[in-house]
Amino acid sequence: MPTQQSILTPPVYDQITTGIISVESLLRDLAPFVTAALILLFIISKLAARHHVRLRSALDLAAKPYRYDPSDLRRGRESHASVIVQNQEAMFMNQSFVDGKKLDWLIRLAAKKGIAISKFQTSFMNLEDSHGHDNSALVIAVQGNTEGAPKSPPDCTQPLLVTVDQAANTATGERIKLNGVEAVVEAIDHNNSSMNRIGVLMSQDALACITGIGDLPPYGAVFSPRYSDRVRDLMLQVDLSGQAVIVDANQLTQMNDSFWAKNAAAIFLIAKILTALGLGLGAIGLKQSQLHQYHSEISSMMADGNNANAIAAVESFRALSESLRGAVLGTVPAVLLPVFFNMAVIGLDVETGLRNITLATMFMAIANGMAGYLGSLKVLKDMTPAEAMR
């Protein structure tokens, strides 16, 4: 009859020092599950809210007390804007049109007092680059004539000059098409796109040439914030105060951000749950495939005279070791998935965050360790003395 031996027999010592599988093997075995999760997230990301656009710099540019000039973007000039919109909850995705006649009246009154106000319009278009690639675009068209005086019809025979966000991967001088109408990229802007909507800035004349409509209703107007109180008084004179409000450009973009964050939150939560479920099931499936290896090693330990309690202690150590490896592995999707989202969706800026890394690490550690521990205990429980002696 075999005698009781130390837990640290040579096979057990090797097991503790080297582990059941190497990190490379674990990565290789889990690669299909991680890949499947990434593909799933790509599909989900394409179904996410696609219209979230931050165009603060375009609004800031329009608020300057002089004519719209795309070259200002290249020179890096910026200011902060106050915005007149239809209501306090306005965002680029709703129809917040301000009464055009009253707004023109306001602009003329303001001009007499030395206050420059610029109307702007928004429009959703299809952007086709010189390589034939299509993208969705949100156009902001800024009025060139800040006095609101009648304008002559735009000259649509000349090349239409536009400023395009860098997310479109276009170059200065490149010819693009907006709703099938050719335009020339005069300048490249930054951080004006989000959720697959590329920001495009142009004059109202250019917008009229593209849409064929010379007098689109204004979405709103922008001006320098130092005139906010005086403009508010003028809005009372033209009976516009009850139909429109003044907000900071930051407020407008923050409302936009908040709206789409709330709408996309459920989709991102589902994506996280499905990813966690896929990785967890992958870890459990991997451990199930290793049961035959556990069977062999546990048989060897029992044949060497180790009792069930001693073997269970070894398996606990094994589970801890694999949990640590799983914890390290769990940081991989936590870091890569936000990067993947940002690459898949134009203008999206998802941060990894310490919380995501911690949760992924804990999840993978628990799933990996518990799957291995429960699997080995099942082998130990089901093994007969005859099997151990083979």
Secondary structure, 3 states (H helix, E strand, C coil): CCCCCCCCCHHHHHHHHHCCCCHHHHHHHHHHHHHHHHHHHHHHHHHCCCCCCCCHHHHHHHCCCCCCCCHHHHCCCCCCCEEEECCCCCCCCCCCCCCHHHHHHHHHHHHHCCCCEEEEEEEEEEEECCCCCEEEEEEEEECCCCCCCCCCCCCCCCCEEEEEEHHHCCCCCCEEEECCEEEEEEEEECCCCECCEEEEEEEHHHHHHHHCCCCCCCCEEEECHHHHHHHHHHHHHCCCCCCCEEEEHHHHHHHHHHHHHHHHHHHHHHHHHHHHHHHHHHHHHHHHHCHHHHHHHHHHHHHCCCCHHHHHHHHHHHHHHHHHHHHHHHHHHHHHHHHHHHHHCCCCCCCCCHHHHHHHHHHHHHHHHHHHHHHHHHHHHHCCHHHHHC
